[in-house]
Amino acid sequence: MTGFASRDEIPCDRVAGKVQPRPVGLVGDPVTDPSMAPRLRRKTVYVEVQLQDEAELFLHRARNLSTGGMFVDAPVPLPVGSAVELQFSLPTGTRFHWRAEVRWNTDMASDKAKVRHPGMGVIFTEMVEGDPDELRLFIMEDEG
């Protein structure tokens, strides 16, 4: 295995009527492979999350939280790249409202053998309401 995408998986753009391949990262390359990005500290949480996409409002639960995003339990996760707004409160009572993007998802129907929790990983893109210092302190607290 070379780490390169197969010919059928190479993303392309049409430029002046011609198909031009887009650069594709190497698997395992920490610069271009998102799965190799450094993980922020996560805290296990079970908080209700209001998640709004362009069409609907959903009520889900977050499974874990970091200063950069969260994993949201969802029986039918939204597609990768979906823009969403999230609202939730920490157990401390501090309310947060974020604009975010679905970065990855899992789906029970697609791969039952590997998926323990259907849902989606979202990355925060813009804070609308909340205190970033309080979020950071909450995540750094010992869970014990």
Beta strands, then each sheet from edge to edge (+ up, - down):
strand 1: 12-15
strand 2: 18-21
strand 3: 43-52
strand 4: 57-65
strand 5: 69-73
strand 6: 83-89
strand 7: 95-106
strand 8: 119-129
sheet 1: 1+ 2-
sheet 2: 3+ 4- 5+ 8- 7+ 6- 3+
end
